Amino acid sequence: MKRATLWTRNFNLLIIASILGAAGGIAGGYAMGFLVFDETGSTLASGLLVALRVIPQFLLPILIAPVMDRIPKKPFLVLGDLIGGILYAFAGLYLKRYPFSYSGYLMFSLLLACIGAMDTLAFDSIFPKLITDGFEEKGYSISGMLYPVMNVLVMPVAAVLLDSIGIANILLLQGACSIFAAVLESGISIREEPRMDREKSGFSLWKKDFIEGFRYIRGERGLLNIFGYMAATNGMAAGFSPILVAFFRTAPGFSAGMYSFFFVAEFIGRSVGGVFHYYANIPKNKRFGFAFMVYLTYEIMDMVLLWLPYPMMLCNRAVCGFLGINSATLRAAAIQSYIPEEFRARVNAFEDGVISAASSVLALLVGALGEILNYHLTVTVGAFICFVVCWLTIWHNRCEVGKVYNP
């Protein structure tokens, strides 16, 4: 009898493709983050860029999800990376001949965000179908480790490449990675039967599915409160990104290279945490309490982050990495197992939409706050707000949230 394993051909292809996509995205995002700040000198301008990218991530998944729940999702996944890769390559060629344009980059980011929103929704919806039954937490543990692992490997390289080969060539490499990822994803073999309604079609069918999904989500208070807190904390993190770039660019004794080692420290924490979660088994009746403890600890760590000496900043990120990968794995596995498959794309779209909307608003607010307060206070105030939100959502509604974590 063949032994069940997580590492099937389909899972391997998706993971390798994700590694390539993450590598290109991290390098390009790192370089462009510093380029935008160098060109504008404004945290508000950087925040506006984040906010604009988030708008389609809020709208498109909600509009597309009812359709995606009925038709195969693999084409969305493949085409998303393919088109994105072509656009990145075009941007690299453009910057080789023409100077950087902030307004042009805003429009380019908006287009990429539209493609990325569809690609992310397709990935989130197809990923549970590629995990062998019984290996859900292990699968999400691997998925949760990918980005931090690539961060630590790519960030230092990106810092060197930014000065050695320039942003244009980095974007060309990013395009090549995305195109190759699309090729690998096209090799995934998965059976996806379309669910069509013979009595309805077109807009009437979309409207029926949209209302059905909305009613399901509205009745799930546990999911709503989890999404509410994740919107606040992820949105605030999006706002912190340009603040941290500005801090390390302007604070005496700090540099862009030192900022890249934030990701090294977080990688170490996440790697240890990921290995721990891959082999350990947190009892079901303890999962809610563990997740809540992690959320509070994370916000406290953010509150004190920029007040610490640099070595302690790195320790701070390592601890957050360890705790974060464990809570993220628990949350993803719990939510995806809790949601009926026929609602998965719509619920994932709602979650992405809420987080994206919060990221858009908070990126602007935090960027504006960074123009008024010093960077230390900006991060502390933002993290304290998330600390309060955690108590009002996760703890105040612990009975409903616990049903998701502790089935």
Secondary structure, DSSP 8 states (H G I E B T S, - for coil): -----S--HHHHHHHHHHHHHHHHHHHHHHHHHHHHHHHH--HHHHHHHHHHHHHHHHHHHHHHHHHHTTS-SHHHHHHHHHHHHHHHHHHHHHHHHS---HHHHHHHHHHHHHHHHHHHHHHHHHGGGGS-TT-HHHHHHHHHHHHHHHHHHHHHHHHHHHHHTHHHHHHHHHHHHHHHHHHHHHT----------TT--HHHHHHHHHHHHHHHHHT-HHHHHHHHHHHHHHHHHHHHHHHHHHHHHHSTT--HHHHHHHHHHHHHHHHHHHHHHHH----GGGHHHHHHHHHHHHHHHHHHGGGS-HHHHHHHHHHHHHHHHHHHHHHHHHHHHHS-GGGHHHHHHHHHHHHHHHHHHHHHHHHHHHHHS-HHHHHHHHHHHHHHHHIIIIITTHHHHHHHH--
